[in-house]
Amino acid sequence: MAATAVRHLRAAGSPTAVEPLPRPVLRAVREDERPPVDAGEFRRVLGHFASGVTIVTALDADGPAGFACQSFASLSLEPPLVAFMVARTSTTWPRIAAAGTFCVNVLGAGQGELCRSFAVSGADKFAGVEWAPAPATGSPRLAGAPAWIDCAITAVHTGGDHLIVVGRVESLGAEEDGSPLLFHRGRFGAFRPR
């Protein structure tokens, strides 16, 4: 399915011609089998891993789109690749897939409310949010984000109830000052160097 999506993105020619991916029924275990771990316990234990927080944005025919994402990582130096994971149920992902490009906005310690506003579904997430087009793709670069990575989608892989999106870095930049916004055990925090 991931390979089909990438072929479709490339064959479409126009970034607005991409159809949303179908939402398959996913089962990690058989109907009559007990799951290997409780979902609540899984979330609780993995919540002990502190992560940075980003907002992934894109610009399609309907305007700017974006969602809060803590599952972002660098992937490769040669070529420069990054990856983020998105739930298959995301209503924003089809718009980013249609655009074929995205910008990862790394959030700073004072941007918890901005993150919360992009974590909701169905609202106008960009209401009152300042942004400028990223230089390579035109994807929204959010004002005040201490770092940004401007990318083109190169691959989409399946990962259970999520998709793993790989992007080739086309442009990037960062401010030298400021602390990152961190997420740990269901709360925001900041890194405090000694």
C-alpha positions in Angstrom: 0.0 0.0 0.0 2.8 2.4 0.8 4.5 1.8 -2.5 1.2 2.4 -4.3 0.7 5.7 -2.5 4.2 6.9 -3.5 3.7 5.8 -7.1 0.4 7.6 -7.1 2.1 10.8 -5.7 4.7 10.7 -8.5 2.3 9.8 -11.3 -0.3 12.4 -10.4 1.9 15.2 -11.8 -0.3 17.7 -9.9 0.0 17.7 -6.1 -3.8 18.2 -5.8 -4.7 15.1 -7.8 -3.9 12.6 -5.0 -6.8 10.7 -3.4 -6.7 9.9 0.3 -5.4 6.5 1.2 -8.1 3.9 2.1 -8.3 3.1 5.8 -7.8 -0.6 6.2 -8.9 -2.6 9.2 -5.8 -3.3 11.1 -5.4 -6.2 13.6 -2.2 -7.0 15.4 -3.9 -10.1 16.9 -6.7 -12.4 15.9 -10.2 -11.8 17.1 -10.0 -14.7 19.5 -6.6 -13.8 20.8 -5.7 -11.5 23.8 -3.5 -8.6 22.8 0.2 -9.0 23.9 0.0 -5.8 26.1 -2.8 -3.6 27.3 -3.1 -0.4 25.3 -3.3 1.8 28.4 -0.2 0.2 29.9 1.6 0.6 26.5 0.8 4.3 26.5 1.7 4.8 30.2 5.1 3.1 29.9 6.1 4.7 26.6 5.1 8.1 28.1 8.3 7.9 30.1 10.2 8.6 26.9 10.5 12.4 26.6 10.2 13.7 23.0 10.4 17.0 21.2 7.3 18.4 19.8 6.7 19.6 16.2 4.0 20.8 13.9 4.0 19.3 10.4 2.5 21.6 7.8 1.8 21.7 4.1 0.0 23.9 1.6 -2.5 22.4 -0.7 -5.2 23.9 -3.0 -7.5 24.5 0.1 -4.8 26.5 2.0 -2.5 25.6 4.9 -2.9 22.3 6.8 -1.0 21.0 9.8 -1.0 18.8 12.8 1.0 18.4 16.1 3.5 15.6 15.9 5.9 14.2 18.5 6.9 11.2 16.4 9.6 13.0 14.3 13.2 11.9 13.8 16.2 12.4 11.6 16.7 9.4 9.4 19.7 9.8 7.1 22.6 12.2 6.5 23.4 11.0 3.0 20.9 11.8 1.5 19.4 14.1 4.1 16.2 12.4 5.2 13.7 12.8 8.0 10.7 10.8 9.1 7.5 11.4 11.0 4.7 9.0 11.9 1.0 9.9 11.4 -2.2 8.0 12.4 -4.0 6.5 9.5 -7.2 8.2 10.9 -5.7 11.7 10.5 -7.8 14.0 8.5 -4.8 16.3 7.8 -2.6 13.6 6.4 -4.5 13.3 3.1 -3.9 17.0 2.5 -0.2 16.7 3.2 0.0 13.7 0.9 -1.8 15.6 -1.8 0.7 18.5 -1.4 3.6 16.1 -1.7 5.7 18.3 0.5 5.8 19.3 4.2 7.6 21.5 6.7 8.5 20.3 10.2 8.3 23.2 12.6 10.2 22.4 15.8 8.5 24.0 18.7 10.1 26.1 21.5 9.5 25.9 25.2 6.8 28.7 25.1 4.7 27.2 22.4 2.6 24.6 24.3 -0.6 26.4 23.4 0.3 26.5 19.7 0.8 22.8 19.9 -2.5 22.2 21.6 -4.3 24.2 18.9 -2.8 22.0 16.2 -3.6 18.8 18.1 -7.4 19.2 17.7 -9.4 17.9 14.8 -11.8 20.0 12.8 -10.9 23.5 14.0 -9.2 26.3 11.9 -5.7 25.5 13.2 -4.2 28.5 11.4 -6.6 31.1 12.8 -4.4 33.9 14.2 -1.1 32.0 13.5 1.6 33.8 11.6 3.5 31.9 9.0 5.6 32.4 5.9 6.2 30.0 3.0 9.2 27.8 3.4 11.8 28.5 0.7 11.9 25.3 -1.2 8.3 24.0 -1.0 6.1 26.9 0.1 4.9 24.8 3.1 4.0 27.0 6.1 6.9 27.9 8.3 5.4 29.0 11.6 6.5 32.3 13.2 8.5 31.7 16.4 9.4 28.1 15.8 13.1 27.8 16.7 13.9 25.4 13.9 12.2 24.2 10.6 12.9 21.5 8.0 11.4 21.9 4.5 10.9 18.5 2.8 9.5 16.6 -0.2 7.8 13.3 0.4 9.9 10.4 -0.9 8.3 7.3 0.7 5.4 6.2 2.8 5.5 3.0 4.8 2.9 1.1 6.8 3.4 0.8 10.5 0.4 -0.8 12.2 -2.2 1.9 12.8 0.2 4.6 11.6 2.1 5.5 8.4 5.8 6.3 8.4 6.4 9.3 6.1 9.9 9.8 4.8 10.9 13.2 3.4 14.0 14.5 1.6 15.3 17.7 3.2 15.3 20.5 0.6 16.0 23.4 3.0 16.3 24.0 6.8 17.1 26.6 9.4 17.3 27.2 13.1 17.7 30.0 15.7 20.7 29.7 18.0 18.8 30.6 21.2 15.9 29.1 23.0 14.9 25.8 24.7 12.8 23.1 23.0 9.3 22.2 23.9 9.3 18.7 25.4 6.5 16.2 26.0 6.8 13.7 28.9 4.2 11.6 30.7 1.3 13.6 29.2 2.7 17.1 30.0 4.8 19.8 28.3 8.1 20.8 29.7 11.4 22.4 28.8 15.0 21.5 28.7 17.0 23.4 31.3 20.8 23.3 30.6 23.1 23.5 33.6 
